[in-house]
């Protein structure tokens, strides 16, 4: 079989980085978008999933292609029910709890507010040449 690329044997930073317990906001509306052309009926007792929730980030992890995911625990509510869930969430759906609200409009520098290049941990940077 022909070699198609992959790991070149160079050293890598760890794939998982523990961060203690950091307060984050998780945008569930962005994480779980409606299907195109969705037509639904409002159910006030249903899962409150179209909002931003406060959660606790305990670890960053990379997928096999280098994208960062945060291990987050948060509480999802529905009428008289509350359930704590923990799962891996893409870094783009998270922001520190003290940051200003997320705006969907790009800033003048082209970056979307809430995306911080220092969060999650920076990807490996390798120098080429001498």
C-alpha positions in Angstrom: 0.0 0.0 0.0 1.3 3.5 -0.9 2.3 5.7 2.1 -0.2 8.6 2.4 1.6 10.7 5.0 1.1 11.1 8.7 3.4 11.3 11.7 6.9 12.2 10.6 8.4 11.0 13.9 9.0 14.5 15.3 8.2 15.1 19.0 4.7 16.3 19.9 3.4 18.1 22.9 1.0 16.2 25.1 -2.5 15.6 23.7 -4.2 16.3 27.0 -3.7 19.3 29.3 -5.3 19.4 32.7 -6.4 22.9 33.7 -7.8 22.4 37.2 -11.4 23.8 37.4 -12.0 26.8 35.2 -15.4 28.5 34.8 -16.5 28.6 31.1 -19.5 29.5 29.1 -20.7 26.8 26.6 -22.8 28.0 23.7 -25.2 25.0 23.3 -27.1 26.8 20.5 -23.9 26.8 18.4 -23.0 23.3 19.5 -26.4 21.8 18.7 -27.8 23.9 15.8 -31.2 23.2 14.3 -31.3 21.3 11.1 -31.8 23.4 7.9 -35.4 24.3 7.3 -36.3 23.1 10.9 -39.9 23.7 11.8 -40.7 23.0 15.4 -43.3 23.6 18.1 -42.3 25.4 21.4 -42.3 23.1 24.4 -41.7 25.1 27.6 -41.0 21.9 29.6 -38.3 20.7 27.1 -34.6 20.8 27.3 -33.2 24.3 27.6 -30.6 23.7 24.9 -30.7 27.0 22.8 -28.8 29.1 25.3 -25.4 29.7 26.9 -24.7 27.7 30.0 -22.1 28.0 32.8 -19.8 25.0 33.0 -16.5 23.8 34.5 -13.6 23.1 32.2 -11.1 20.5 33.7 -9.0 19.5 30.7 -8.1 20.2 27.1 -7.6 17.4 24.6 -6.7 17.2 21.0 -8.2 15.1 18.4 -6.1 13.1 16.0 -5.9 16.0 13.6 -4.9 18.6 16.2 -8.3 20.3 16.9 -8.8 21.2 20.6 -11.7 20.0 22.7 -12.5 21.0 26.3 -13.8 18.5 28.9 -16.7 20.4 30.4 -19.3 19.6 33.0 -22.5 21.6 33.1 -26.1 21.3 34.1 -28.9 21.0 31.5 -32.4 21.8 32.7 -35.9 21.0 31.6 -38.8 22.2 33.7 -38.5 20.3 37.1 -35.4 18.3 36.0 -31.7 19.1 36.1 -29.0 16.8 34.9 -25.3 17.2 35.1 -23.4 16.1 32.0 -19.7 15.9 31.2 -18.4 15.6 27.6 -15.8 16.9 25.2 -16.8 20.2 23.6 -15.1 21.8 20.6 -13.0 24.8 21.7 -14.9 27.1 19.4 -18.1 26.6 21.5 -16.3 27.6 24.8 -15.1 30.9 26.3 -13.9 32.0 29.7 -16.9 32.9 32.0 -15.6 36.5 32.5 -15.5 37.3 28.8 -18.1 39.6 27.1 -21.0 38.0 25.3 -20.2 36.2 22.0 -21.1 38.2 18.9 -21.5 36.3 15.6 -20.1 39.2 13.6 -16.4 39.2 12.8 -14.3 42.0 14.2 -12.3 44.3 12.0 -9.3 42.0 12.3 -11.5 39.1 10.9 -11.5 37.2 14.2 -14.8 36.2 15.8 -15.2 37.5 19.4 -14.8 34.7 21.9 -12.0 33.0 19.8 -8.8 33.6 21.6 -5.6 32.2 20.0 -4.2 31.5 23.4 -7.2 29.4 24.3 -7.0 26.4 24.0 -3.3 25.7 24.3 -1.4 26.7 21.3 -0.7 24.1 18.7 2.8 22.8 18.2 5.0 25.2 16.3 8.1 23.7 14.6 10.9 25.7 13.1 12.1 24.6 9.7 15.7 25.0 8.6 18.7 26.1 10.6 
